[in-house]
Amino acid sequence: MSHTARLVIALVLALAAHTVAHADTGRWKQEGWSRTDFSKTSVPFSEIVSGGPPKDGIPSIDDPKFKPVSEIQDIADVEPVIGLEIMGDARAYPLSILIWHEIVNDVVGNVPVAVTYCPLCNSAVVFDRRVGNQVLDFGTTGKLRKSDLVMYDRQTDSWWQQFTGEAIVGEKLGTELKLVPARLEAFAEFKTRHPSGRVLIPNNPRMRRYGTNPYVGYDSARRPLLFQGRMPEGIEPMARVVVVRRAARDPVIVALAHLRQSGTMTHDGVRLSWRAGQASALDTRQIAKGRDVGTVEAVANGVSMPKAPLAYDVTFAFVAHAFHPNVPIIGK
């Protein structure tokens, strides 16, 4: 093929991509994104797909209600919760609620936080909502990228990747939210650690079928839903992995099966431990009856601030590979 022919093909492909991008943004503006600055993006628009619901079709919780641990009777000890403690203010966010809402805008220990959960990635991540002089409020776009929730902030309508906390489209492009260490743990463990803690409850118990899993059998499926990308090698795409986030450094990624077999392990300044007793939120119809996937704890193992909790996530191998393709999965 001649150089001229290759140049013509490249121009045609570029024009086609440009046309598709403009078609997408035009449609998105009609869907309620007229304030979003689509001229600013760090990702190809072709990677962003509809997850089904429209903007805010999965409603975030913006006025969260809580009850003391001692008053909670409808959450089983094995049910998964996101346990968060800041300045002595301890709160549990059950996945039986988050699986239906995906984002809770809250203030814990005087820190504005977004407690987030993407069911298709089993990704439970907490962010500080402060960016510069602003406190952002987050909602769901109804879009996915690499099967992961794309959030938006209501101040600028910029789009944010839930797994990374980075703005990928709009005015806030390139801004990264600060991670807040939290635990995905069994409710029994949260109660033991924080007997005076508080637990998120539904604002309207009849709004959704709380306690049930709308993704029955998802975490034992052969492939993820709505995923565009390469699968990892040497490990099943839906196998759970632990992703420990570290500032300005590559994460540590460990296959959960390997950690489960070891019980405790250390790697590059990270100490991980696993213990039984937490049900999967993505297995059976009733979350409380899900198979035991256990609880992970991640703490610093170095001389500086030993045993300090680290931000981590227990997600699927395909997710870790999609966002960190060059980081090896230990024990796969």
Secondary structure, 3 states (H helix, E strand, C coil): CCHHHHHHHHHHHHHHHHHHHHHHHHHHHHCCCCCCCCCCECCCHHHEEECCCCCCCCCCECCCEEEEHHHCCCCCCCCEEEEEEECCEEEEEEHHHHHHHCEEEEEECCEEEEEEEECCCCEEEEEECEECCEECCEEEEEEEECCEEEEEECCCCCEEECCCCEEEECCCCCCECCECCCEEEEHHHHHHHCCCCEEEECCCCCCCCCCECCCCCHHHCCCCCCCCCCCCCCCCCCCEEEEEEECCEEEEEEEHHHHHHHCEEEECCEEEEEECCCECCCCCCEHHHCCECCEEEEEECCCCCCCCECCEEEEEHHHHHHHCCCCCEECC
